[in-house]
Amino acid sequence: MPSENRENLNPFRFWKTALIPVLLTFTAYLSIMTNGFVWDDEKIIRDNLYIRFLDGQSIHWMFTTFFMGNWTPLTWLSLALDYKIAGLDPRVYHFTNIFFHSLNTGLVFFLSFRILSLVSEKDRLVPGALLTALLFGLHPLHVESAAWAAERKDLLCGLFFLLSVWAYLDYALTIGSRRVKYLACLGFFALALMSKPMAITLPVVFLILDYWPLGRFKSHPILVLKDKIPFFALSLLTAVLAFSAQSDADAMPNLEKMPVDIRLMNVFHSIVFYLMKVAAPVNLAAFYPFPIGLKPFSAGNLIGLVLTLLISLACFLWRKQWPALATAWIFYLVTLAPVSGFFQVGSQMAADRYTYLPTLGLFLLLGGFTASALGQRRALFYQLSALVGTVLWVMTILQAGIWKNSITLWERVAAVTPNVSAMTYTNLAAAYQGAEMWDQALSTYFVAISLGPKETAPHEGKGLVLMKKGMLDQAALEFKTEISLDSKIASAHKNLSMTYQRLGNGEGALAEAKEGVKLEPNIPDSYSVLGGAHFILNQPDQAAEAFQKALNLDPDNDNYLFNLATAYESGNRYYEAAQVLQKAAARRTQDPAIYEKLAEVFEKSGRKDLAEIAMERARFLQGKHL
C-alpha cells in the first residue's frame, strides 16, 4: 500500500493557493444571481407546494415521492430550506448553487492533492491540484449543473461523492482501527445517493482506486471485495428506486421508440461527444436532441465506436507504463455509464450536466500530467494555468448568461440545433408565452407542430395562446387534437372546458370539467374549472360546492375565495357570500375590488348601512392607488 507523499508546505501559501480556484469559481458564477427560474424550475420549485413546508407530511413526501422521475430526498430538503429562507426569490436558490459548486471546487483541490501525493513528486502536488481544481470549477460544461436552480442534485451529489472518496482514502491508508472512517465513507455515499442516483458507480470507483494508485488488490484482495458489499447493496437498492421513479414518470422511452441498436451506438457517440466538449467547450446548449431520422450506424456513431475502442486499447496496452491514463479513462467510462444513453431517460441525446463527475478523472489526469511535464519550469506552468483559468472564467460567465431566462435558454438551443426537435420549439414558444409575446409564441408553436412527431405539448401551448388572443374556436380545436393524441391529460380537458365556458357551451364545459376532476381529483384547479362550468349553467349551489373543494385543497388562494363568494351571491346566499368576502378582505386589505363586491352583496341583502361602509373603503383605496 503506498504512503502519502506530502510536501513540507508553508500552510499560508498552501491555503492561499487552494483559495484561488474557489474564489475564481465563485466570482465567475456571481452573474447568475440576476437569473430567473427556467425550464423545470417551475415544476420543481415555483409550483411545488411540498417544498414550502418542513412538516412531517412534506418530509414524508420528500422521502417517498418519484416526482419528476427522481428519488432525491436530500435535494428536496435543500430546496425546502431555501424556500424557508426567502420564499420564491431565485437569488437564494442560485446563491446556494454557487456556494455548493465553489465548495466542491475546493474539495477537488484537496482531493487531487491527496491522490497526486500517492504517485507524484513533491514539487508537482500543489501545481497539479491547482490546475485540476481550475478545470473543474471553471469549465463551461459545468455551468448547467450550477446555473440551473433545479439541478441542485448534481452539486449535492458531487459534494458527498467527493467526501466519500476522501473518507475512503482515509480508510484505505490507515493502519489499525478504521471502523469510524469506513462508516463515514458509507454514510457520505448514502447521502450522495439521496441527492442523485448517479452516485451508484462509486463502489466501482473505489475498486479502481484499490487497483491504482492504492494497490490494495495485491495485498488484500479478499478484504477489497468484502468491504464493498454494503456499498454495492446500496447501489442496487438505489438503482431499483431510480428505475421505478423513471418508469413511474414515463420518462424512459420503450424499445419501439428507442431500439437497442440506437441506444448502444449512442453510448459510444456520447463518450466521444463529451470528450470533444471537454477539449472545445463551444456550441454548448441545454438540450441536445436526437436528429430526425437518426440511424444507429450513422457516421457520427461509428466514429464514436472506433475512437472509444482505440482509446480503450491504448489504455490497456500502456496500463503498466502509464497507469494514470488507464485509471482516468476507466473512471470516465464507469461514472458516465448510468447516463451514457443505454438506459435512455428523456428525449435528449446528451446533456452537459452529465459530465459534472465523470470529467473529474480527466481533469486530474491533465492537471497532474501538465505539472509533471513542465517539471521545474514553475513560472511557465503558472502562466499557462493563469491563461487557462482566465479563458475558462470568461467562457463560464458567457455560458451562465444563456441561463438568464427561458427565452435566452431556448433561443440558444434553437440556434445550436435548428429545426431538429419539436421539444426545443415547444419550450421556446412556452418561454415567449410566459413573457406575453403572443405572436412569437404562436408562430413558434407552428414550427414545433410541423417538425413532428405528433406530441401533445405544442397543441396545448398553441391552444392557450389562441385563447389569450380571443380565437376561441381555433383554441378548442387544438385542445381536441391534444385529447385525441392522449385522452389522459387532465389539463387538456380543463382547458377545453374553460374554452367552452367562454363560448357559452355549458354542457360541453361541464363534461370536460368532470373529466378533468376524474383524472386529477386532488388538484384544486380541477374543482375551480368545474365550479366555473356549473356557474355558466346557472347552477350556483353546485358551483359553490366545487369552489369550496378547490379552497379546501388550497386555502391560501384568494381567487377561489372570490369565486366562492360570487357563487353564493348568485344563489342568493348573501350571508355566506359576505362571510367569504370579509375573509378575503382581511387578507387583501388594499384591494378595492373586494370591498366593491362586498358592498354589492350587502346592498342585495338589505344591509345598506354596511354597503355604504364597504363602498367608502373601496373609494378610499381607489383614490389611494391613483
Secondary structure, 3 states (H helix, E strand, C coil): CCCCCCCCCCHHHHHHHHHHHHHHHHHHHHHHHHCCCCCCHHHHHHCCHHHHCCCHHHHHHHHHCCHHHCCCHHHHHHHHHHHHHHCCCHHHHHHHHHHHHHHHHHHHHHHHHHHHCCCCCHHHHHHHHHHHHHHHHHCHHHHHHHHCHHHHHHHHHHHHHHHHHHHHHHHHHCCCCCHHHHHHHHHHHHHHHHHCHHHHHHHHHHHHHHHCCCCHHHHCHHHHHHCCHHHHHHHHHHHHHHHHHHHHCCCCCCCCCCCHHHHHHHHHHHHHHHHHHHHCCCCCCCCEECCCCCCCCCHHHHHHHHHHHHHHHHHHHCCCCCHHHHHHHHHHHHHHHHHCCCCCCCCEEECHHHHCCCHHHHHHHHHHHHHHHHCCCHHHHHHHHHHHHHHHHHHHHHHHHHCCCHHHHHHHHHHHCCCCCHHHHHHHHHHHHHCCCHHHHHHHHHHHHHHCCCCCHHHHHHHHHHHHCCCHHHHHHHHHHHHHHCCCCHHHHHHHHHHHHHHCCHHHHHHHHHHHHHHCCCCHHHHHHHHHHHHHCCCHHHHHHHHHHHHHHCCCCHHHHHHHHHHHHHCCCHHHHHHHHHHHHHHCCCCHHHHHHHHHHHHHCCCHHHHHHHHHHHHHHHHHHC
